[in-house]
Amino acid sequence: MIIYLDTSALVKLYVQEAGSSQVKKQVDLADLTGTIGLTKVEMAAAFAKAVRMQVLSHQDSQIVWRAFKAQWPSIYQLEVSDVLRERAIQFIWEYGLRGYDAMHLAAAHIWRGAIGEEITFGTFNLALWQAGKKSGITVWPEDLETFFQRT
């Protein structure tokens, strides 16, 4: 299995929250895990936000940041290209996505096309999950709407 993780899924590997154990299991099962290079910036923002919201202490945020940076080279990183930007713009108009969310979905589609294999698009962002499903990509978790009702 090849899995693409957006930031909402990837952060769960480092910050214990609902869905963390499921993401760890999916990554362990995956033959290859990928994301777009801009995710590194989003991860820094997510960890800083966790400090502001007092989910993590500053010290703990530095620990998870170092752990993330150590693992980053093992995650396949898709580059931003003109083709990717244009596909993202298409998804913004078609599905009403925010900019970086559209970039994630576009990257997953382009990656799937480039490798010629199905990939699983992992996200815990409901709007992005719904857009992924409508766009014809395999989304995970399989029933995110139920996940949010349980949490």
Residue pairs with C-beta under 8 A, 6 or more apart in sequence:
1 26
1 29
1 30
1 31
1 120
2 30
2 31
2 32
2 33
2 34
2 115
2 117
2 118
2 119
2 120
3 26
3 27
3 30
3 32
3 33
3 34
3 119
3 120
3 121
3 122
3 140
4 33
4 34
4 35
4 104
4 107
4 108
4 111
4 119
4 120
4 121
4 122
5 23
5 27
5 33
5 34
5 35
5 39
5 75
5 122
5 123
6 35
6 39
6 101
6 104
6 121
6 122
6 123
6 125
6 128
7 35
7 39
7 42
7 43
7 46
7 100
7 104
8 123
8 124
8 125
8 128
9 19
9 23
9 122
9 123
9 124
10 23
10 35
10 39
10 43
10 75
11 43
11 46
11 47
12 19
12 20
12 22
12 23
12 24
12 124
13 20
13 23
13 24
13 27
13 68
13 71
14 43
14 47
14 64
14 67
14 68
15 46
15 47
15 50
15 55
15 56
15 64
17 55
18 147
18 151
19 124
19 141
19 147
19 151
22 141
23 122
26 120
26 122
26 140
27 33
30 120
32 76
33 74
33 75
33 76
34 75
34 76
34 77
34 78
34 111
34 119
35 75
35 76
35 77
35 78
35 104
35 107
36 77
36 78
36 79
36 80
36 84
36 103
36 104
36 107
37 77
37 78
37 79
37 80
38 80
38 100
38 103
39 77
39 104
40 72
42 100
43 65
43 68
44 65
47 56
47 61
47 64
47 65
47 68
48 61
50 56
50 61
51 57
51 58
51 61
56 64
78 84
78 107
78 110
78 111
80 103
81 110
83 110
84 103
84 106
84 107
84 110
85 103
85 106
87 106
87 109
87 110
88 99
88 102
88 103
88 105
88 106
89 102
90 106
91 97
91 102
91 105
91 106
91 131
91 135
92 98
92 99
92 102
94 131
94 135
95 102
95 105
95 127
95 130
95 131
95 134
95 135
96 127
96 131
97 105
97 127
97 128
97 131
98 127
101 125
101 127
101 128
101 131
104 123
104 128
105 121
105 128
105 131
105 132
105 135
105 137
108 119
108 121
108 132
108 137
109 135
109 137
111 119
112 118
112 119
112 137
118 138
119 137
119 138
120 138
120 139
120 140
121 132
121 137
121 138
121 139
121 140
122 139
122 140
122 141
123 129
123 132
123 139
123 140
123 144
124 141
124 144
124 147
126 144
126 145
126 148
129 139
129 141
129 144
132 139
133 139
141 147
